[in-house]
Amino acid sequence: MNAVNSIGVARPRIEGQAKVTGRARYAADKPMRDLAFGSVVVSTVARGRIRDIDVAAVKGMPGVLGVIDYRNAPRLNPEAGHFFGPDGGLQLLQDDVIPFAGRAVALVVAETLEQAKAAADTLPVTYDQEPHDTGFTADHPNARPAAPLFDGPEDIGDLEAELAASAVVVDERYHTPEEHCSAMEPHSATAWWEGERLQAIDSNQGPFFIATVLATLFSLGFEQVRVRTEHVGGGFGSKGMCGPQLVLATMGATLFRRPVRVTLTRDQVFLMTAMRPATEQPIRLGADADGRLRAIQHEPAFELSPLAEYIEGCTEPTKTLYAAPAIRTRNTAVPLDILPPYSMRGPGAAPGSFALESAMDELAERLGLDPLELRLRNEPAVGPVSGLPFSSRNLVACLRTGAERFGWATRDHRPRTRREGHLLVGTGMAATSFSVGAFPSVASITAEVDGTFTVIIAATDLGTGARTALTAIAADALAIDTERVRLRISDSELGPAWSAGGSRGTTSWAWAITEAAAQLRDQPRDPSRRVTVTVDTTQLLNDLPSMERHAYSAVFTEVTVDPATGEVRVRRLLGMFAVGQVVNPLTARSQVIGGMIGGLSMALHEEGVRDQVSGRHVNADFAGYHIAAHADVPDIEADFVPDYEPGIPFGIKGAGEIGNVGTAAAIANAVWHATGKRQRRLPIRLDRVVE
């Protein structure tokens, strides 16, 4: 074998041509014989019980095969659901209870999609409506401490004493709304039985995990379930859990004993799949006159459903970014009659960073200090709360390199000092982090007799370029060129593997592939015989020393504001990132640029709105729920500082979510610089800019 360097080389996506020519098939595209279609009927009330479902009204309609509701649906394992709770939003069609608006109440199955939808739109459902509560506030009477999942220690030092000794104190509240993942591809699944084995093609972020949940829900052995996920048109967290489309399609296949496909409509994606919860985040910062932090207090609250525990870990950056003698963090959950929230790209860290980095900018303003210099003066030597060493930390390099490229040194830090005609011009910045690491995965590599190598792992490519990255990693691990690598992914049969989420997918899969390659190289080879090595990285990860492991970024931006209309336009975005060794600069840059566009969208557009009288979403579509369009996307530059994660194969980290995390705060800080008015509530709407 000859050493070939594939990592670090910019390569187009392996599946790129198939996608742009339409040959790539997504979950709703797979041709199948004898296929029936299911159309979901959702609750129009926010809380109550089903009084009646008049199935007879639609049974005679053309093509209708039947209606599934709580009276005839297959019984699900009552102990199963999402791993955060007994229901998790997955115990569908099991009783007459309506816990939130948009809950599935029936599935109409018909010969064609059009016939199923026509009957679903016609199906009469009546309810006994009950009082609901969807009004989120941090001081809600039902507020309680959030579950402490992965959260670690919360306090160091004497907070009140350090605040009392501070020369300057910032004491403010920051708000973020419900946000929806808004993937281009709607959630779709096709399920069918082959004998006693359940087969499914689904749009999700991890087929092994999804198959495990599905088997548990339907009281099947794992060997009786196979889930495949060939191509995914974006997920951003919403496809990380077992989706309602798969549960309902499986019910249809079970009752009608033929393949059933369920594809959610766009409004059903909003109503039925998990969103980022609204947050309210009180923050207090105390500092000496020279900008040295003495105290950080961050106690966010977020909305929750009683159906499933979830943690929007807004305090993650707070316990990582800056040194202070006293740090206190608390997360508060507020149970409401809503769909269970779940991870959205940059979960916790994205809204948490908006609050923390906005507060840091306010502190710099009151100190009369350069916001960049304030951050540099509070760089920690070890984890500020944990006391653990950093595995690697190149935030300062991101800050300094970004500032130089952006021209930050020429900035007049006073607000409302720049104009271009009638427009106000401002610049802003933010620093942030996102936790990284790896989870156990299983990989197999087979040395074929023709000199190629088959690499097998149940990874998922969400459109991020995972196929291309893993091929390069396998090639370098085997010291061959990429043309000799055959990669198989996206099938639960391939063994346990971490899902595409948490910025840990590539790292987890790469570790398993690298270890399998090392063991294969150590084996004696007979070129005339196939040799297979399979590894499980569980023990390797257990042996990894405890350290603070994070990706870092610094985002700089320039905005214009029309003081007459309140219109904010982002003119320029620059992001510098420390994400370990970059496997493929082309796709990695695409990821972080996409993340920054997501952060821009968070800052200026995205806001899930509920009618407090009905408890229902009023903008569950792309006409009412605004996301960044081409006209909103400015001159964007993204680059990487040299970085390497010790102890991890090839020194890689995750790059999937760090782009989102700091961008909204940088834009909000730039709007203050332009206007002199602080934006502590997202999105930065016209009415919030104009006084």
Rosetta blueprint (number, residue, H / E / L):
1 M L
2 N L
3 A L
4 V L
5 N L
6 S L
7 I L
8 G L
9 V L
10 A L
11 R L
12 P L
13 R L
14 I L
15 E L
16 G H
17 Q H
18 A H
19 K H
20 V H
21 T L
22 G L
23 R L
24 A L
25 R L
26 Y L
27 A L
28 A L
29 D L
30 K L
31 P L
32 M L
33 R L
34 D L
35 L L
36 A E
37 F E
38 G E
39 S E
40 V E
41 V E
42 V E
43 S L
44 T L
45 V L
46 A L
47 R L
48 G E
49 R E
50 I E
51 R E
52 D E
53 I E
54 D L
55 V L
56 A H
57 A H
58 V H
59 K H
60 G L
61 M L
62 P L
63 G L
64 V E
65 L E
66 G E
67 V E
68 I E
69 D L
70 Y L
71 R L
72 N L
73 A L
74 P L
75 R L
76 L L
77 N L
78 P L
79 E L
80 A L
81 G L
82 H L
83 F L
84 F L
85 G L
86 P L
87 D L
88 G L
89 G L
90 L L
91 Q L
92 L L
93 L L
94 Q L
95 D L
96 D L
97 V E
98 I E
99 P L
100 F L
101 A L
102 G L
103 R L
104 A E
105 V E
106 A E
107 L E
108 V E
109 V E
110 A E
111 E L
112 T L
113 L H
114 E H
115 Q H
116 A H
117 K H
118 A H
119 A H
120 A H
121 D H
122 T H
123 L L
124 P L
125 V E
126 T E
127 Y E
128 D E
129 Q E
130 E L
131 P L
132 H L
133 D L
134 T L
135 G L
136 F L
137 T L
138 A L
139 D L
140 H L
141 P L
142 N L
143 A L
144 R E
145 P E
146 A L
147 A L
148 P L
149 L L
150 F L
151 D L
152 G L
153 P L
154 E L
155 D E
156 I E
157 G L
158 D L
159 L H
160 E H
161 A H
162 E H
163 L H
164 A H
165 A L
166 S L
167 A L
168 V E
169 V E
170 V E
171 D E
172 E E
173 R E
174 Y E
175 H E
176 T E
177 P L
178 E E
179 E E
180 H E
181 C L
182 S L
183 A L
184 M L
185 E L
186 P L
187 H L
188 S E
189 A E
190 T E
191 A E
192 W E
193 W E
194 E E
195 G L
196 E L
197 R E
198 L E
199 Q E
200 A E
201 I E
202 D E
203 S L
204 N L
205 Q L
206 G L
207 P H
208 F H
209 F H
210 I H
211 A H
212 T H
213 V H
214 L H
215 A H
216 T H
217 L H
218 F L
219 S L
220 L L
221 G L
222 F H
223 E H
224 Q H
225 V E
226 R E
227 V E
228 R E
229 T L
230 E L
231 H L
232 V L
233 G L
234 G L
235 G L
236 F L
237 G L
238 S L
239 K L
240 G L
241 M L
242 C L
243 G L
244 P H
245 Q H
246 L H
247 V H
248 L H
249 A H
250 T H
251 M H
252 G H
253 A H
254 T H
255 L H
256 F H
257 R L
258 R L
259 P L
260 V E
261 R E
262 V E
263 T E
264 L L
265 T L
266 R H
267 D H
268 Q H
269 V H
270 F H
271 L H
272 M H
273 T L
274 A L
275 M E
276 R E
277 P L
278 A L
279 T E
280 E E
281 Q E
282 P E
283 I E
284 R E
285 L E
286 G E
287 A E
288 D L
289 A L
290 D L
291 G L
292 R L
293 L E
294 R E
295 A E
296 I E
297 Q E
298 H E
299 E L
300 P L
301 A E
302 F E
303 E E
304 L E
305 S E
306 P L
307 L L
308 A E
309 E L
310 Y L
311 I L
312 E L
313 G L
314 C L
315 T L
316 E L
317 P H
318 T H
319 K H
320 T L
321 L L
322 Y L
323 A L
324 A L
325 P L
326 A E
327 I E
328 R E
329 T E
330 R L
331 N L
332 T E
333 A E
334 V E
335 P E
336 L L
337 D L
338 I L
339 L L
340 P L
341 P L
342 Y L
343 S L
344 M L
345 R L
346 G L
347 P L
348 G L
349 A H
350 A H
351 P H
352 G H
353 S H
354 F H
355 A H
356 L H
357 E H
358 S H
359 A H
360 M H
361 D H
362 E H
363 L H
364 A H
365 E H
366 R H
367 L H
368 G L
369 L L
370 D L
371 P H
372 L H
373 E H
374 L H
375 R H
376 L H
377 R H
378 N L
379 E L
380 P L
381 A L
382 V L
383 G L
384 P L
385 V L
386 S L
387 G L
388 L L
389 P L
390 F E
391 S L
392 S L
393 R L
394 N L
395 L H
396 V H
397 A H
398 C H
399 L H
400 R H
401 T H
402 G H
403 A H
404 E H
405 R H
406 F H
407 G L
408 W H
409 A H
410 T H
411 R L
412 D L
413 H L
414 R L
415 P L
416 R L
417 T L
418 R L
419 R E
420 E E
421 G L
422 H L
423 L E
424 L E
425 V E
426 G E
427 T E
428 G E
429 M E
430 A E
431 A E
432 T E
433 S E
434 F E
435 S E
436 V L
437 G L
438 A L
439 F L
440 P L
441 S L
442 V E
443 A E
444 S E
445 I E
446 T E
447 A E
448 E L
449 V L
450 D L
451 G L
452 T L
453 F E
454 T E
455 V E
456 I E
457 I L
458 A L
459 A L
460 T L
461 D L
462 L L
463 G L
464 T L
465 G L
466 A H
467 R H
468 T H
469 A H
470 L H
471 T H
472 A H
473 I H
474 A H
475 A H
476 D H
477 A H
478 L H
479 A L
480 I L
481 D L
482 T H
483 E H
484 R H
485 V E
486 R E
487 L E
488 R E
489 I L
490 S L
491 D E
492 S H
493 E H
494 L H
495 G L
496 P L
497 A L
498 W L
499 S L
500 A L
501 G L
502 G L
503 S L
504 R L
505 G H
506 T H
507 T H
508 S H
509 W H
510 A H
511 W H
512 A H
513 I H
514 T H
515 E H
516 A H
517 A H
518 A H
519 Q H
520 L H
521 R H
522 D H
523 Q L
524 P L
525 R L
526 D L
527 P L
528 S L
529 R L
530 R L
531 V E
532 T E
533 V E
534 T E
535 V E
536 D E
537 T L
538 T H
539 Q H
540 L H
541 L H
542 N H
543 D L
544 L L
545 P L
546 S L
547 M L
548 E E
549 R L
550 H E
551 A E
552 Y E
553 S E
554 A E
555 V E
556 F E
557 T E
558 E E
559 V E
560 T E
561 V E
562 D L
563 P L
564 A L
565 T L
566 G L
567 E L
568 V E
569 R E
570 V E
571 R E
572 R E
573 L E
574 L E
575 G E
576 M E
577 F E
578 A E
579 V L
580 G E
581 Q L
582 V L
583 V L
584 N L
585 P H
586 L H
587 T H
588 A H
589 R H
590 S H
591 Q H
592 V H
593 I H
594 G H
595 G H
596 M H
597 I H
598 G H
599 G H
600 L H
601 S H
602 M H
603 A H
604 L H
605 H L
606 E L
607 E L
608 G E
609 V L
610 R E
611 D L
612 Q L
613 V L
614 S L
615 G L
616 R L
617 H E
618 V L
619 N L
620 A L
621 D L
622 F L
623 A L
624 G L
625 Y L
626 H L
627 I L
628 A L
629 A L
630 H H
631 A H
632 D H
633 V L
634 P L
635 D E
636 I E
637 E E
638 A E
639 D E
640 F E
641 V L
642 P L
643 D L
644 Y L
645 E L
646 P L
647 G L
648 I L
649 P H
650 F H
651 G H
652 I E
653 K L
654 G L
655 A L
656 G L
657 E L
658 I H
659 G H
660 N H
661 V H
662 G L
663 T H
664 A H
665 A H
666 A H
667 I H
668 A H
669 N H
670 A H
671 V H
672 W H
673 H H
674 A H
675 T H
676 G L
677 K L
678 R L
679 Q L
680 R L
681 R E
682 L L
683 P L
684 I L
685 R L
686 L H
687 D H
688 R H
689 V H
690 V L
691 E L
